Amino acid sequence: MDFQDKTLVCKDCGKEFVFSAGEQAFYAEKGFENEPARCHECRDKRRREREGGKEQRQMYTVECAECGKETQVPFEPKGDRPVYCRDCFNARRNK
């Protein structure tokens, strides 16, 4: 299949960009059906925002069931199972 460079318009910034014949061949090889909607700069910006914009995990302060030390865990304890600090957890796991 012969591909020719196409000029597309970015849906984010409105700037024209070239969808090259090589990129079109790559898209066809991978089975992609849609043309890119964003220019390279906007795609990179969007990717950086997704990677850097991860939500901070909520941490819960608990008392270790073995040593009594205060620690934080990334889940809400339900009370039906013991919760351990990192040191006690690793010691129990390695037994």
N, C-alpha and C positions, 0 to 999 in steps of 0.2 A: 504494500500500500504506500503510495507517495503522499508525504505530508508536506505542507507549506506553512511557513510562519504565519501566525494570525495575531492581529492586534485585538486585545480584549480590554475591557474597562473594569477596574477594581471596584467592588461593591462597597468597600469601606472608605477609600480616599477619593475615588472617582478618577484617578490617574490611569492613563492608558499604559498597558504593558504588553510585551510580546510573548506569546505562547509559541515557543520555537518548535520546529519540525522534530527535533530530537526529543523535546519534552512530550510532544504528542505521541511519538513512537513509544516512549516509556509508558505513558498512560495506557496506550492500547495493549502493550505487552502485559501490564499488570491487571488489565481488565477493567480499568476505571472508565465509567461511562460519561461522567460529567467533566467539563472543562474547569480549570481553576477559576474561582470567583474573586480571588484576592491577588494583588501583586506580591512579589517576593518580600518586600519590606513589611507589608501588612501581615503576611503569613508568619514572618519571623517575630514580629511584635506580638501577635496573638499567641504564638507558641510560648514566648517568654512570659507573658502574662499568666498563662495557664500554669506553667511550671513554678513561677515565683509566687503565684497567688493562692497557694494551697492554704486552706483554713488551718488555723492553729488547733491542735487537738485539745479537747477538754481533759484536764487531769483531776483526779479525785484524791484527796488526802485521807489516808487510812493508817491504822496502827497494825504493824506486822503481827501476825498470829503467833509467831515463834519467839521473836526477841523483844517485841513491844516497841520497837523503834518506829517513829513516824516516817511515812514514805508516801510517794505519789504513784498512782497507777492510771493507765489510760482507759479504764472501764469503770462503770459504776458498780461497786460491790453490792450483791443482793442479800448478803447476810447468811446464806445457806452453805457457803463454802469459805474456808479460810483464805486470807490474802496475805502474801509474804512480801518482804522487802526484796530487793534484787539479790543481796548476799544470801539470805535464807532460801530464796527460791532456787538459786544456782546450786547451793549445797544439797538441797533435797533432790534436785534433778540428777546430780552426779552420784547419788547413793546406789 
